[in-house]
Amino acid sequence: RSSDLACEDYKKVKSPVKLAAKARKIYDEYIATQSPKEVNLESLTMEETKKNILKPTPSCFNEAQSKIYSLMQKDSYPRFLKSKIYLDLISQASSNSPRSHA
């Protein structure tokens, strides 16, 4: 997920000025209500993250990342595994795989 990559990249920033700018960019792009790539977060987590970026640290997105991982694990990933596109892909891959002759 692009939000996760952005957060992991953010954690590597050393300059406080760059950290603040990058924190704002991540918030505006992924967390703010109606942002272009808004992730599904509870309002409490959104508010906590908003407070965190006022004094940015490398860990200010940790709670949001944790909630996103949890949601993906409990909801998005299981739905994907049952999706037609995934099942079709698995079916196609298994029918195209070479069979060993024992």
N, C-alpha and C positions, 0 to 999 in steps of 0.2 A: 504494500500500500504506500502511496506517495507521501501520506502524512507521517507514516512511521519513518520513512527514509529521511524526511525533512527534520524530524525530531532527533534522530540519531546523528545526523550531520550537525545539528545545532549543538549537541552535547560536546562536540569537538572544538567549538569556537573558544578561543582564549581571550580575545579582546572584549572588554566590557561594552564598548561602544557598538561593536559588531553583534555582540550577544543581544543587546537591547533591540537593535534593528531587525535581527533575524527572528527574535521572539515575537515582535509585532507582526512581522510578515506571516509567520506560521499561524498566529492567532487569527489574523484577518482572512487568511486563505482557507483554513480548515475548521476553526472553532467558533468564530463569531456567527450569530444567527444570520441565516441567509447568505453565508459566505459562498464563494464559487464552488468549493469542494467540501462543503460542510459535512463533518462526521457526526454520527449519532451519539450524542453525549447527554447525560442528565443535566438539568439546569444547575444543580449544585456543583458538579464537576466543571461546568463551563465557568461559573462564577469564581470558583477556586483558582482555575487556570488564569482567568482575567486578572485576579489579584496578584498571582505569582509573577506575571510578566511586568508588573509595575516595578518590581525589583528583581530583574531576571537573574536566574542562576542556571547552571547546566541541568538541574533536576526539575525545573518549573513545569515541564510537561509530563513528568513521570506518572502522575495520577491519571491524566487523560489517556496516556498510552496504555496503562493497565486496564482501564475501563474498555477501551477499544478492543484490546486483545481478548478480554473476557466475552464481550459481545460477539466477536467473530467466532470464538470457540464454541459458544453456546447456541448461536443462531445462524450466522452467515455461512460458516463452513458446513454444518450439517445440511442446510438448504442447498448449498452448491453440490454436495455429494448426491443429492436426490434430483438435481436438475436434469432436464432433458439434454442439454448441451453436453454435460459431463458424462451422462450415461451413454449418449451416442458416441462420444469420443472413446470411451473405454471399450465399447462394442467394436468400433472400427479398429482400434489398436489391437485388440485380441484376435480379430479376424485377419489382420495383416501380418501378425507375428509369425516368423518361421517356426515350424514345429520340429522338434528334434526326433530323430528316428532311433529308437532304442532297440 
